[in-house]
Amino acid sequence: MEIVEEKFYDLNLRRIWTAPREKRTPRAVRYVRQYAANRMKTDNVSLSEETNSLLWSRGISKPPRKIRIRVVKDKEGKVIVFPGEGK
């Protein structure tokens, strides 16, 4: 995979907590995917296993309030979301 573009973002998932308890983490996954698609201007977005595990680490009703992500775009236009360093 040849990296064309790489960016780091801090996401505040506070608004996800307004959802019903059983829908919070699935909504957080959709939000992260949509956020990366909007920032990188493509619909071909996938989450890495580490990012998915980070979002689901506390179960379906308690996703993290904030996460740091690293978004990588290759030359075919495919975007992969990895957990960022730090927080």
HTML snippet that shows the backbone in 3Dmol.js (N, CA, C, O; Angstrom):
<script src="https://3Dmol.org/build/3Dmol-min.js"></script>
<div id="view" style="width:600px;height:400px;position:relative"></div>
<script>
const pdb = `
ATOM      1  N   MET A   1       0.839  -1.168   0.000  1.00  0.00           N
ATOM      2  CA  MET A   1       0.000   0.000   0.000  1.00  0.00           C
ATOM      3  C   MET A   1       0.893   1.244   0.000  1.00  0.00           C
ATOM      4  O   MET A   1       1.716   1.429   0.897  1.00  0.00           O
ATOM      5  N   GLU A   2       0.723   2.072  -0.993  1.00  0.00           N
ATOM      6  CA  GLU A   2       1.481   3.312  -1.102  1.00  0.00           C
ATOM      7  C   GLU A   2       0.636   4.456  -0.539  1.00  0.00           C
ATOM      8  O   GLU A   2      -0.443   4.753  -1.052  1.00  0.00           O
ATOM      9  N   ILE A   3       1.132   5.084   0.506  1.00  0.00           N
ATOM     10  CA  ILE A   3       0.388   6.148   1.183  1.00  0.00           C
ATOM     11  C   ILE A   3       0.522   7.447   0.404  1.00  0.00           C
ATOM     12  O   ILE A   3       1.627   7.910   0.122  1.00  0.00           O
ATOM     13  N   VAL A   4      -0.625   8.028   0.061  1.00  0.00           N
ATOM     14  CA  VAL A   4      -0.650   9.307  -0.634  1.00  0.00           C
ATOM     15  C   VAL A   4      -0.878  10.440   0.358  1.00  0.00           C
ATOM     16  O   VAL A   4      -0.275  11.507   0.243  1.00  0.00           O
ATOM     17  N   GLU A   5      -1.746  10.205   1.329  1.00  0.00           N
ATOM     18  CA  GLU A   5      -2.115  11.244   2.282  1.00  0.00           C
ATOM     19  C   GLU A   5      -2.348  10.614   3.650  1.00  0.00           C
ATOM     20  O   GLU A   5      -2.936   9.538   3.757  1.00  0.00           O
ATOM     21  N   GLU A   6      -1.881  11.295   4.694  1.00  0.00           N
ATOM     22  CA  GLU A   6      -2.049  10.804   6.060  1.00  0.00           C
ATOM     23  C   GLU A   6      -2.366  11.993   6.961  1.00  0.00           C
ATOM     24  O   GLU A   6      -1.674  13.010   6.928  1.00  0.00           O
ATOM     25  N   LYS A   7      -3.422  11.854   7.766  1.00  0.00           N
ATOM     26  CA  LYS A   7      -3.833  12.938   8.658  1.00  0.00           C
ATOM     27  C   LYS A   7      -4.239  12.368  10.009  1.00  0.00           C
ATOM     28  O   LYS A   7      -4.669  11.219  10.113  1.00  0.00           O
ATOM     29  N   PHE A   8      -4.094  13.192  11.040  1.00  0.00           N
ATOM     30  CA  PHE A   8      -4.500  12.834  12.394  1.00  0.00           C
ATOM     31  C   PHE A   8      -5.669  13.716  12.809  1.00  0.00           C
ATOM     32  O   PHE A   8      -5.684  14.914  12.526  1.00  0.00           O
ATOM     33  N   TYR A   9      -6.643  13.121  13.476  1.00  0.00           N
ATOM     34  CA  TYR A   9      -7.812  13.857  13.948  1.00  0.00           C
ATOM     35  C   TYR A   9      -8.140  13.427  15.374  1.00  0.00           C
ATOM     36  O   TYR A   9      -7.973  12.263  15.738  1.00  0.00           O
ATOM     37  N   ASP A  10      -8.610  14.382  16.177  1.00  0.00           N
ATOM     38  CA  ASP A  10      -9.159  14.097  17.498  1.00  0.00           C
ATOM     39  C   ASP A  10     -10.672  14.202  17.385  1.00  0.00           C
ATOM     40  O   ASP A  10     -11.205  15.265  17.067  1.00  0.00           O
ATOM     41  N   LEU A  11     -11.360  13.103  17.644  1.00  0.00           N
ATOM     42  CA  LEU A  11     -12.815  13.089  17.525  1.00  0.00           C
ATOM     43  C   LEU A  11     -13.454  13.127  18.905  1.00  0.00           C
ATOM     44  O   LEU A  11     -13.089  12.361  19.797  1.00  0.00           O
ATOM     45  N   ASN A  12     -14.403  14.024  19.065  1.00  0.00           N
ATOM     46  CA  ASN A  12     -15.196  14.082  20.280  1.00  0.00           C
ATOM     47  C   ASN A  12     -16.506  13.351  19.993  1.00  0.00           C
ATOM     48  O   ASN A  12     -17.310  13.806  19.180  1.00  0.00           O
ATOM     49  N   LEU A  13     -16.714  12.235  20.654  1.00  0.00           N
ATOM     50  CA  LEU A  13     -17.901  11.411  20.419  1.00  0.00           C
ATOM     51  C   LEU A  13     -19.005  11.709  21.435  1.00  0.00           C
ATOM     52  O   LEU A  13     -19.851  10.853  21.696  1.00  0.00           O
ATOM     53  N   ARG A  14     -19.004  12.896  22.000  1.00  0.00           N
ATOM     54  CA  ARG A  14     -19.982  13.256  23.026  1.00  0.00           C
ATOM     55  C   ARG A  14     -21.410  13.160  22.506  1.00  0.00           C
ATOM     56  O   ARG A  14     -22.300  12.702  23.223  1.00  0.00           O
ATOM     57  N   ARG A  15     -21.639  13.589  21.258  1.00  0.00           N
ATOM     58  CA  ARG A  15     -23.009  13.592  20.729  1.00  0.00           C
ATOM     59  C   ARG A  15     -23.553  12.175  20.516  1.00  0.00           C
ATOM     60  O   ARG A  15     -24.765  11.990  20.402  1.00  0.00           O
ATOM     61  N   ILE A  16     -22.676  11.187  20.463  1.00  0.00           N
ATOM     62  CA  ILE A  16     -23.114   9.796  20.316  1.00  0.00           C
ATOM     63  C   ILE A  16     -23.881   9.354  21.565  1.00  0.00           C
ATOM     64  O   ILE A  16     -24.755   8.491  21.482  1.00  0.00           O
ATOM     65  N   TRP A  17     -23.561   9.937  22.712  1.00  0.00           N
ATOM     66  CA  TRP A  17     -24.176   9.529  23.971  1.00  0.00           C
ATOM     67  C   TRP A  17     -25.629   9.955  24.084  1.00  0.00           C
ATOM     68  O   TRP A  17     -26.295   9.577  25.048  1.00  0.00           O
ATOM     69  N   THR A  18     -26.147  10.730  23.136  1.00  0.00           N
ATOM     70  CA  THR A  18     -27.573  11.068  23.147  1.00  0.00           C
ATOM     71  C   THR A  18     -28.423   9.938  22.568  1.00  0.00           C
ATOM     72  O   THR A  18     -29.647   9.955  22.701  1.00  0.00           O
ATOM     73  N   ALA A  19     -27.792   8.966  21.932  1.00  0.00           N
ATOM     74  CA  ALA A  19     -28.496   7.822  21.346  1.00  0.00           C
ATOM     75  C   ALA A  19     -28.913   6.846  22.452  1.00  0.00           C
ATOM     76  O   ALA A  19     -28.351   6.877  23.547  1.00  0.00           O
ATOM     77  N   PRO A  20     -29.888   5.988  22.173  1.00  0.00           N
ATOM     78  CA  PRO A  20     -30.244   4.939  23.133  1.00  0.00           C
ATOM     79  C   PRO A  20     -29.041   4.034  23.428  1.00  0.00           C
ATOM     80  O   PRO A  20     -28.148   3.900  22.592  1.00  0.00           O
ATOM     81  N   ARG A  21     -29.017   3.428  24.591  1.00  0.00           N
ATOM     82  CA  ARG A  21     -27.843   2.676  25.039  1.00  0.00           C
ATOM     83  C   ARG A  21     -27.424   1.576  24.074  1.00  0.00           C
ATOM     84  O   ARG A  21     -26.230   1.371  23.856  1.00  0.00           O
ATOM     85  N   GLU A  22     -28.381   0.869  23.494  1.00  0.00           N
ATOM     86  CA  GLU A  22     -28.047  -0.255  22.627  1.00  0.00           C
ATOM     87  C   GLU A  22     -27.597   0.177  21.233  1.00  0.00           C
ATOM     88  O   GLU A  22     -27.223  -0.667  20.419  1.00  0.00           O
ATOM     89  N   LYS A  23     -27.628   1.474  20.947  1.00  0.00           N
ATOM     90  CA  LYS A  23     -27.249   1.952  19.616  1.00  0.00           C
ATOM     91  C   LYS A  23     -26.011   2.843  19.631  1.00  0.00           C
ATOM     92  O   LYS A  23     -25.613   3.347  18.581  1.00  0.00           O
ATOM     93  N   ARG A  24     -25.398   3.048  20.781  1.00  0.00           N
ATOM     94  CA  ARG A  24     -24.313   4.020  20.883  1.00  0.00           C
ATOM     95  C   ARG A  24     -23.055   3.618  20.122  1.00  0.00           C
ATOM     96  O   ARG A  24     -22.565   4.394  19.303  1.00  0.00           O
ATOM     97  N   THR A  25     -22.526   2.431  20.372  1.00  0.00           N
ATOM     98  CA  THR A  25     -21.289   2.047  19.698  1.00  0.00           C
ATOM     99  C   THR A  25     -21.493   1.834  18.203  1.00  0.00           C
ATOM    100  O   THR A  25     -20.633   2.259  17.432  1.00  0.00           O
ATOM    101  N   PRO A  26     -22.582   1.199  17.735  1.00  0.00           N
ATOM    102  CA  PRO A  26     -22.780   1.142  16.283  1.00  0.00           C
ATOM    103  C   PRO A  26     -22.873   2.530  15.648  1.00  0.00           C
ATOM    104  O   PRO A  26     -22.394   2.736  14.533  1.00  0.00           O
ATOM    105  N   ARG A  27     -23.482   3.471  16.348  1.00  0.00           N
ATOM    106  CA  ARG A  27     -23.566   4.832  15.824  1.00  0.00           C
ATOM    107  C   ARG A  27     -22.186   5.493  15.812  1.00  0.00           C
ATOM    108  O   ARG A  27     -21.877   6.264  14.904  1.00  0.00           O
ATOM    109  N   ALA A  28     -21.359   5.195  16.812  1.00  0.00           N
ATOM    110  CA  ALA A  28     -19.999   5.739  16.848  1.00  0.00           C
ATOM    111  C   ALA A  28     -19.170   5.211  15.678  1.00  0.00           C
ATOM    112  O   ALA A  28     -18.384   5.953  15.089  1.00  0.00           O
ATOM    113  N   VAL A  29     -19.343   3.931  15.341  1.00  0.00           N
ATOM    114  CA  VAL A  29     -18.625   3.352  14.198  1.00  0.00           C
ATOM    115  C   VAL A  29     -19.047   4.053  12.909  1.00  0.00           C
ATOM    116  O   VAL A  29     -18.201   4.405  12.087  1.00  0.00           O
ATOM    117  N   ARG A  30     -20.346   4.254  12.732  1.00  0.00           N
ATOM    118  CA  ARG A  30     -20.823   4.965  11.536  1.00  0.00           C
ATOM    119  C   ARG A  30     -20.315   6.398  11.496  1.00  0.00           C
ATOM    120  O   ARG A  30     -19.968   6.904  10.429  1.00  0.00           O
ATOM    121  N   TYR A  31     -20.268   7.063  12.659  1.00  0.00           N
ATOM    122  CA  TYR A  31     -19.810   8.445  12.719  1.00  0.00           C
ATOM    123  C   TYR A  31     -18.331   8.556  12.326  1.00  0.00           C
ATOM    124  O   TYR A  31     -17.959   9.453  11.570  1.00  0.00           O
ATOM    125  N   VAL A  32     -17.493   7.658  12.832  1.00  0.00           N
ATOM    126  CA  VAL A  32     -16.063   7.686  12.496  1.00  0.00           C
ATOM    127  C   VAL A  32     -15.874   7.448  11.005  1.00  0.00           C
ATOM    128  O   VAL A  32     -15.068   8.125  10.366  1.00  0.00           O
ATOM    129  N   ARG A  33     -16.605   6.499  10.451  1.00  0.00           N
ATOM    130  CA  ARG A  33     -16.508   6.210   9.016  1.00  0.00           C
ATOM    131  C   ARG A  33     -16.962   7.404   8.173  1.00  0.00           C
ATOM    132  O   ARG A  33     -16.322   7.747   7.179  1.00  0.00           O
ATOM    133  N   GLN A  34     -18.062   8.028   8.570  1.00  0.00           N
ATOM    134  CA  GLN A  34     -18.582   9.189   7.841  1.00  0.00           C
ATOM    135  C   GLN A  34     -17.626  10.378   7.964  1.00  0.00           C
ATOM    136  O   GLN A  34     -17.416  11.100   6.990  1.00  0.00           O
ATOM    137  N   TYR A  35     -17.054  10.588   9.133  1.00  0.00           N
ATOM    138  CA  TYR A  35     -16.119  11.683   9.356  1.00  0.00           C
ATOM    139  C   TYR A  35     -14.894  11.534   8.447  1.00  0.00           C
ATOM    140  O   TYR A  35     -14.459  12.497   7.816  1.00  0.00           O
ATOM    141  N   ALA A  36     -14.345  10.320   8.389  1.00  0.00           N
ATOM    142  CA  ALA A  36     -13.180  10.080   7.531  1.00  0.00           C
ATOM    143  C   ALA A  36     -13.539  10.261   6.060  1.00  0.00           C
ATOM    144  O   ALA A  36     -12.738  10.798   5.295  1.00  0.00           O
ATOM    145  N   ALA A  37     -14.722   9.825   5.654  1.00  0.00           N
ATOM    146  CA  ALA A  37     -15.146   9.979   4.261  1.00  0.00           C
ATOM    147  C   ALA A  37     -15.277  11.449   3.889  1.00  0.00           C
ATOM    148  O   ALA A  37     -14.876  11.846   2.795  1.00  0.00           O
ATOM    149  N   ASN A  38     -15.831  12.260   4.782  1.00  0.00           N
ATOM    150  CA  ASN A  38     -15.976  13.685   4.499  1.00  0.00           C
ATOM    151  C   ASN A  38     -14.631  14.383   4.429  1.00  0.00           C
ATOM    152  O   ASN A  38     -14.428  15.231   3.561  1.00  0.00           O
ATOM    153  N   ARG A  39     -13.711  14.049   5.317  1.00  0.00           N
ATOM    154  CA  ARG A  39     -12.419  14.724   5.347  1.00  0.00           C
ATOM    155  C   ARG A  39     -11.517  14.320   4.176  1.00  0.00           C
ATOM    156  O   ARG A  39     -10.751  15.143   3.673  1.00  0.00           O
ATOM    157  N   MET A  40     -11.603  13.059   3.742  1.00  0.00           N
ATOM    158  CA  MET A  40     -10.722  12.574   2.678  1.00  0.00           C
ATOM    159  C   MET A  40     -11.391  12.574   1.307  1.00  0.00           C
ATOM    160  O   MET A  40     -10.771  12.181   0.319  1.00  0.00           O
ATOM    161  N   LYS A  41     -12.636  13.005   1.236  1.00  0.00           N
ATOM    162  CA  LYS A  41     -13.371  13.169  -0.022  1.00  0.00           C
ATOM    163  C   LYS A  41     -13.500  11.866  -0.819  1.00  0.00           C
ATOM    164  O   LYS A  41     -13.260  11.840  -2.026  1.00  0.00           O
ATOM    165  N   THR A  42     -13.876  10.797  -0.137  1.00  0.00           N
ATOM    166  CA  THR A  42     -14.123   9.516  -0.788  1.00  0.00           C
ATOM    167  C   THR A  42     -15.120   8.709   0.044  1.00  0.00           C
ATOM    168  O   THR A  42     -15.280   8.947   1.241  1.00  0.00           O
ATOM    169  N   ASP A  43     -15.787   7.754  -0.605  1.00  0.00           N
ATOM    170  CA  ASP A  43     -16.732   6.888   0.096  1.00  0.00           C
ATOM    171  C   ASP A  43     -16.127   5.536   0.454  1.00  0.00           C
ATOM    172  O   ASP A  43     -16.738   4.761   1.189  1.00  0.00           O
ATOM    173  N   ASN A  44     -14.941   5.249  -0.053  1.00  0.00           N
ATOM    174  CA  ASN A  44     -14.297   3.959   0.147  1.00  0.00           C
ATOM    175  C   ASN A  44     -13.490   3.996   1.447  1.00  0.00           C
ATOM    176  O   ASN A  44     -12.272   4.173   1.421  1.00  0.00           O
ATOM    177  N   VAL A  45     -14.176   3.827   2.584  1.00  0.00           N
ATOM    178  CA  VAL A  45     -13.548   3.940   3.904  1.00  0.00           C
ATOM    179  C   VAL A  45     -13.729   2.634   4.657  1.00  0.00           C
ATOM    180  O   VAL A  45     -14.815   2.055   4.659  1.00  0.00           O
ATOM    181  N   SER A  46     -12.660   2.171   5.297  1.00  0.00           N
ATOM    182  CA  SER A  46     -12.763   1.000   6.161  1.00  0.00           C
ATOM    183  C   SER A  46     -12.016   1.272   7.461  1.00  0.00           C
ATOM    184  O   SER A  46     -11.043   2.026   7.489  1.00  0.00           O
ATOM    185  N   LEU A  47     -12.484   0.650   8.529  1.00  0.00           N
ATOM    186  CA  LEU A  47     -11.843   0.784   9.832  1.00  0.00           C
ATOM    187  C   LEU A  47     -10.898  -0.383  10.040  1.00  0.00           C
ATOM    188  O   LEU A  47     -11.212  -1.514   9.668  1.00  0.00           O
ATOM    189  N   SER A  48      -9.745  -0.118  10.630  1.00  0.00           N
ATOM    190  CA  SER A  48      -8.829  -1.203  10.963  1.00  0.00           C
ATOM    191  C   SER A  48      -9.398  -1.986  12.146  1.00  0.00           C
ATOM    192  O   SER A  48     -10.290  -1.510  12.849  1.00  0.00           O
ATOM    193  N   GLU A  49      -8.877  -3.177  12.352  1.00  0.00           N
ATOM    194  CA  GLU A  49      -9.346  -3.996  13.471  1.00  0.00           C
ATOM    195  C   GLU A  49      -9.051  -3.322  14.809  1.00  0.00           C
ATOM    196  O   GLU A  49      -9.828  -3.441  15.756  1.00  0.00           O
ATOM    197  N   GLU A  50      -7.914  -2.606  14.881  1.00  0.00           N
ATOM    198  CA  GLU A  50      -7.557  -1.925  16.123  1.00  0.00           C
ATOM    199  C   GLU A  50      -8.551  -0.809  16.449  1.00  0.00           C
ATOM    200  O   GLU A  50      -8.934  -0.634  17.606  1.00  0.00           O
ATOM    201  N   THR A  51      -8.969  -0.053  15.427  1.00  0.00           N
ATOM    202  CA  THR A  51      -9.935   1.020  15.648  1.00  0.00           C
ATOM    203  C   THR A  51     -11.279   0.446  16.072  1.00  0.00           C
ATOM    204  O   THR A  51     -11.921   0.964  16.986  1.00  0.00           O
ATOM    205  N   ASN A  52     -11.698  -0.615  15.411  1.00  0.00           N
ATOM    206  CA  ASN A  52     -12.959  -1.264  15.764  1.00  0.00           C
ATOM    207  C   ASN A  52     -12.911  -1.796  17.202  1.00  0.00           C
ATOM    208  O   ASN A  52     -13.874  -1.644  17.954  1.00  0.00           O
ATOM    209  N   SER A  53     -11.795  -2.415  17.578  1.00  0.00           N
ATOM    210  CA  SER A  53     -11.652  -2.922  18.950  1.00  0.00           C
ATOM    211  C   SER A  53     -11.646  -1.790  19.968  1.00  0.00           C
ATOM    212  O   SER A  53     -12.180  -1.938  21.067  1.00  0.00           O
ATOM    213  N   LEU A  54     -11.040  -0.657  19.606  1.00  0.00           N
ATOM    214  CA  LEU A  54     -11.027   0.498  20.498  1.00  0.00           C
ATOM    215  C   LEU A  54     -12.441   1.019  20.743  1.00  0.00           C
ATOM    216  O   LEU A  54     -12.796   1.340  21.877  1.00  0.00           O
ATOM    217  N   LEU A  55     -13.244   1.104  19.691  1.00  0.00           N
ATOM    218  CA  LEU A  55     -14.612   1.597  19.845  1.00  0.00           C
ATOM    219  C   LEU A  55     -15.480   0.623  20.641  1.00  0.00           C
ATOM    220  O   LEU A  55     -16.329   1.049  21.424  1.00  0.00           O
ATOM    221  N   TRP A  56     -15.274  -0.676  20.447  1.00  0.00           N
ATOM    222  CA  TRP A  56     -16.091  -1.692  21.109  1.00  0.00           C
ATOM    223  C   TRP A  56     -15.498  -2.164  22.437  1.00  0.00           C
ATOM    224  O   TRP A  56     -16.051  -3.076  23.052  1.00  0.00           O
ATOM    225  N   SER A  57     -14.394  -1.578  22.899  1.00  0.00           N
ATOM    226  CA  SER A  57     -13.681  -2.085  24.074  1.00  0.00           C
ATOM    227  C   SER A  57     -14.525  -2.071  25.352  1.00  0.00           C
ATOM    228  O   SER A  57     -14.318  -2.910  26.229  1.00  0.00           O
ATOM    229  N   ARG A  58     -15.455  -1.149  25.472  1.00  0.00           N
ATOM    230  CA  ARG A  58     -16.281  -1.068  26.687  1.00  0.00           C
ATOM    231  C   ARG A  58     -17.711  -1.517  26.445  1.00  0.00           C
ATOM    232  O   ARG A  58     -18.584  -1.278  27.280  1.00  0.00           O
ATOM    233  N   GLY A  59     -17.958  -2.154  25.330  1.00  0.00           N
ATOM    234  CA  GLY A  59     -19.276  -2.706  25.069  1.00  0.00           C
ATOM    235  C   GLY A  59     -20.138  -1.822  24.188  1.00  0.00           C
ATOM    236  O   GLY A  59     -19.693  -0.800  23.667  1.00  0.00           O
ATOM    237  N   ILE A  60     -21.399  -2.249  24.037  1.00  0.00           N
ATOM    238  CA  ILE A  60     -22.302  -1.566  23.110  1.00  0.00           C
ATOM    239  C   ILE A  60     -22.828  -0.253  23.679  1.00  0.00           C
ATOM    240  O   ILE A  60     -23.171   0.651  22.916  1.00  0.00           O
ATOM    241  N   SER A  61     -22.898  -0.131  25.000  1.00  0.00           N
ATOM    242  CA  SER A  61     -23.547   1.051  25.571  1.00  0.00           C
ATOM    243  C   SER A  61     -22.580   2.123  26.058  1.00  0.00           C
ATOM    244  O   SER A  61     -23.023   3.203  26.448  1.00  0.00           O
ATOM    245  N   LYS A  62     -21.268   1.861  26.049  1.00  0.00           N
ATOM    246  CA  LYS A  62     -20.318   2.843  26.568  1.00  0.00           C
ATOM    247  C   LYS A  62     -19.121   3.032  25.635  1.00  0.00           C
ATOM    248  O   LYS A  62     -18.009   2.634  25.982  1.00  0.00           O
ATOM    249  N   PRO A  63     -19.322   3.626  24.469  1.00  0.00           N
ATOM    250  CA  PRO A  63     -18.161   3.914  23.612  1.00  0.00           C
ATOM    251  C   PRO A  63     -17.309   5.009  24.254  1.00  0.00           C
ATOM    252  O   PRO A  63     -17.800   5.736  25.118  1.00  0.00           O
ATOM    253  N   PRO A  64     -16.047   5.142  23.851  1.00  0.00           N
ATOM    254  CA  PRO A  64     -15.217   6.198  24.434  1.00  0.00           C
ATOM    255  C   PRO A  64     -15.758   7.586  24.103  1.00  0.00           C
ATOM    256  O   PRO A  64     -16.401   7.777  23.071  1.00  0.00           O
ATOM    257  N   ARG A  65     -15.500   8.542  24.973  1.00  0.00           N
ATOM    258  CA  ARG A  65     -15.964   9.914  24.744  1.00  0.00           C
ATOM    259  C   ARG A  65     -15.129  10.616  23.680  1.00  0.00           C
ATOM    260  O   ARG A  65     -15.655  11.401  22.892  1.00  0.00           O
ATOM    261  N   LYS A  66     -13.831  10.334  23.657  1.00  0.00           N
ATOM    262  CA  LYS A  66     -12.932  10.951  22.681  1.00  0.00           C
ATOM    263  C   LYS A  66     -11.973   9.891  22.166  1.00  0.00           C
ATOM    264  O   LYS A  66     -11.567   8.995  22.906  1.00  0.00           O
ATOM    265  N   ILE A  67     -11.616   9.999  20.893  1.00  0.00           N
ATOM    266  CA  ILE A  67     -10.584   9.132  20.335  1.00  0.00           C
ATOM    267  C   ILE A  67      -9.710   9.947  19.389  1.00  0.00           C
ATOM    268  O   ILE A  67     -10.133  10.968  18.847  1.00  0.00           O
ATOM    269  N   ARG A  68      -8.494   9.476  19.206  1.00  0.00           N
ATOM    270  CA  ARG A  68      -7.578  10.062  18.231  1.00  0.00           C
ATOM    271  C   ARG A  68      -7.407   9.031  17.132  1.00  0.00           C
ATOM    272  O   ARG A  68      -7.141   7.860  17.403  1.00  0.00           O
ATOM    273  N   ILE A  69      -7.562   9.474  15.877  1.00  0.00           N
ATOM    274  CA  ILE A  69      -7.456   8.547  14.755  1.00  0.00           C
ATOM    275  C   ILE A  69      -6.413   9.035  13.760  1.00  0.00           C
ATOM    276  O   ILE A  69      -6.128  10.228  13.656  1.00  0.00           O
ATOM    277  N   ARG A  70      -5.851   8.069  13.031  1.00  0.00           N
ATOM    278  CA  ARG A  70      -4.929   8.351  11.931  1.00  0.00           C
ATOM    279  C   ARG A  70      -5.604   7.852  10.669  1.00  0.00           C
ATOM    280  O   ARG A  70      -5.919   6.668  10.555  1.00  0.00           O
ATOM    281  N   VAL A  71      -5.827   8.753   9.717  1.00  0.00           N
ATOM    282  CA  VAL A  71      -6.534   8.422   8.486  1.00  0.00           C
ATOM    283  C   VAL A  71      -5.518   8.387   7.352  1.00  0.00           C
ATOM    284  O   VAL A  71      -4.797   9.358   7.122  1.00  0.00           O
ATOM    285  N   VAL A  72      -5.467   7.251   6.639  1.00  0.00           N
ATOM    286  CA  VAL A  72      -4.488   7.036   5.578  1.00  0.00           C
ATOM    287  C   VAL A  72      -5.221   6.791   4.269  1.00  0.00           C
ATOM    288  O   VAL A  72      -6.165   6.003   4.215  1.00  0.00           O
ATOM    289  N   LYS A  73      -4.782   7.472   3.209  1.00  0.00           N
ATOM    290  CA  LYS A  73      -5.372   7.302   1.880  1.00  0.00           C
ATOM    291  C   LYS A  73      -4.294   6.796   0.935  1.00  0.00           C
ATOM    292  O   LYS A  73      -3.208   7.370   0.864  1.00  0.00           O
ATOM    293  N   ASP A  74      -4.597   5.703   0.196  1.00  0.00           N
ATOM    294  CA  ASP A  74      -3.629   5.191  -0.765  1.00  0.00           C
ATOM    295  C   ASP A  74      -3.934   5.724  -2.161  1.00  0.00           C
ATOM    296  O   ASP A  74      -4.895   6.469  -2.353  1.00  0.00           O
ATOM    297  N   LYS A  75      -3.113   5.338  -3.132  1.00  0.00           N
ATOM    298  CA  LYS A  75      -3.258   5.952  -4.458  1.00  0.00           C
ATOM    299  C   LYS A  75      -4.480   5.461  -5.219  1.00  0.00           C
ATOM    300  O   LYS A  75      -4.869   6.097  -6.198  1.00  0.00           O
ATOM    301  N   GLU A  76      -5.106   4.351  -4.812  1.00  0.00           N
ATOM    302  CA  GLU A  76      -6.363   3.914  -5.428  1.00  0.00           C
ATOM    303  C   GLU A  76      -7.562   4.659  -4.857  1.00  0.00           C
ATOM    304  O   GLU A  76      -8.674   4.516  -5.366  1.00  0.00           O
ATOM    305  N   GLY A  77      -7.357   5.449  -3.810  1.00  0.00           N
ATOM    306  CA  GLY A  77      -8.447   6.196  -3.200  1.00  0.00           C
ATOM    307  C   GLY A  77      -9.075   5.502  -2.002  1.00  0.00           C
ATOM    308  O   GLY A  77     -10.057   6.001  -1.453  1.00  0.00           O
ATOM    309  N   LYS A  78      -8.534   4.370  -1.586  1.00  0.00           N
ATOM    310  CA  LYS A  78      -9.060   3.654  -0.428  1.00  0.00           C
ATOM    311  C   LYS A  78      -8.539   4.300   0.851  1.00  0.00           C
ATOM    312  O   LYS A  78      -7.354   4.613   0.966  1.00  0.00           O
ATOM    313  N   VAL A  79      -9.433   4.492   1.802  1.00  0.00           N
ATOM    314  CA  VAL A  79      -9.087   5.143   3.063  1.00  0.00           C
ATOM    315  C   VAL A  79      -9.215   4.124   4.191  1.00  0.00           C
ATOM    316  O   VAL A  79     -10.210   3.405   4.281  1.00  0.00           O
ATOM    317  N   ILE A  80      -8.195   4.070   5.053  1.00  0.00           N
ATOM    318  CA  ILE A  80      -8.205   3.183   6.214  1.00  0.00           C
ATOM    319  C   ILE A  80      -8.010   4.035   7.459  1.00  0.00           C
ATOM    320  O   ILE A  80      -7.152   4.918   7.492  1.00  0.00           O
ATOM    321  N   VAL A  81      -8.812   3.764   8.481  1.00  0.00           N
ATOM    322  CA  VAL A  81      -8.757   4.514   9.736  1.00  0.00           C
ATOM    323  C   VAL A  81      -8.056   3.658  10.782  1.00  0.00           C
ATOM    324  O   VAL A  81      -8.506   2.557  11.098  1.00  0.00           O
ATOM    325  N   PHE A  82      -6.943   4.175  11.320  1.00  0.00           N
ATOM    326  CA  PHE A  82      -6.174   3.519  12.370  1.00  0.00           C
ATOM    327  C   PHE A  82      -6.286   4.341  13.648  1.00  0.00           C
ATOM    328  O   PHE A  82      -6.557   5.540  13.582  1.00  0.00           O
ATOM    329  N   PRO A  83      -6.082   3.715  14.822  1.00  0.00           N
ATOM    330  CA  PRO A  83      -6.030   4.530  16.037  1.00  0.00           C
ATOM    331  C   PRO A  83      -4.772   5.390  16.025  1.00  0.00           C
ATOM    332  O   PRO A  83      -3.712   4.942  15.587  1.00  0.00           O
ATOM    333  N   GLY A  84      -4.891   6.621  16.505  1.00  0.00           N
ATOM    334  CA  GLY A  84      -3.744   7.517  16.548  1.00  0.00           C
ATOM    335  C   GLY A  84      -2.926   7.300  17.804  1.00  0.00           C
ATOM    336  O   GLY A  84      -3.396   6.694  18.767  1.00  0.00           O
ATOM    337  N   GLU A  85      -1.708   7.796  17.789  1.00  0.00           N
ATOM    338  CA  GLU A  85      -0.859   7.711  18.970  1.00  0.00           C
ATOM    339  C   GLU A  85      -1.310   8.753  19.976  1.00  0.00           C
ATOM    340  O   GLU A  85      -1.944   9.747  19.622  1.00  0.00           O
ATOM    341  N   GLY A  86      -0.980   8.516  21.216  1.00  0.00           N
ATOM    342  CA  GLY A  86      -1.325   9.486  22.246  1.00  0.00           C
ATOM    343  C   GLY A  86      -2.549   9.048  23.013  1.00  0.00           C
ATOM    344  O   GLY A  86      -2.659   7.882  23.394  1.00  0.00           O
ATOM    345  N   LYS A  87      -3.467   9.960  23.244  1.00  0.00           N
ATOM    346  CA  LYS A  87      -4.668   9.781  24.049  1.00  0.00           C
ATOM    347  C   LYS A  87      -5.156   8.373  24.084  1.00  0.00           C
ATOM    348  O   LYS A  87      -6.164   8.084  24.729  1.00  0.00           O
TER     349      LYS A  87
END
`;
const viewer = $3Dmol.createViewer("view");
viewer.addModel(pdb, "pdb");
viewer.setStyle({}, {cartoon: {color: "spectrum"}});
viewer.zoomTo();
viewer.render();
</script>
